[in-house]
Amino acid sequence: MRKTLFCLIGFWIAVTSLSFFYSFRSIKLNHEKLILQTARSLFDAMVIIRKWNSLHNGVYVLNRMISVPGLAEKNSLL
C-alpha cells in the first residue's frame, strides 16, 4: 500500500513538473514573438510616418516673433 502511494505521488510530481516546464517554455516563446511583432509594428509605423512627411515636403511651421502668453520672459528672475 505504501509503495503504491509513493509511486503515485512520484508519478504525479513528474507529470506536473513536465506540464510546468512545457507551459513555461510555451509562454517564453509566445512572449518573444509578441515582443518581435510589437517592434516590427512600431518600426513600420515610423517608416510610414517618415514617408508621408517626405512626400509632403516636411513639416511646415510658422515662424512667428510673437511670444506665447504665460511663458516667462528671457531676462526675468525666478
Sequence and secondary structure as in RCSB ss.txt:
>XXXX:A:sequence
MRKTLFCLIGFWIAVTSLSFFYSFRSIKLNHEKLILQTARSLFDAMVIIRKWNSLHNGVYVLNRMISVPGLAEKN
SLL
>XXXX:A:secstr
 HHHHHHHHHHHHHHHHHHHHHHHHHHHHHHHHHHHHHHHHHHHHHHHHHHHHHHTTS          TTS  TT
   
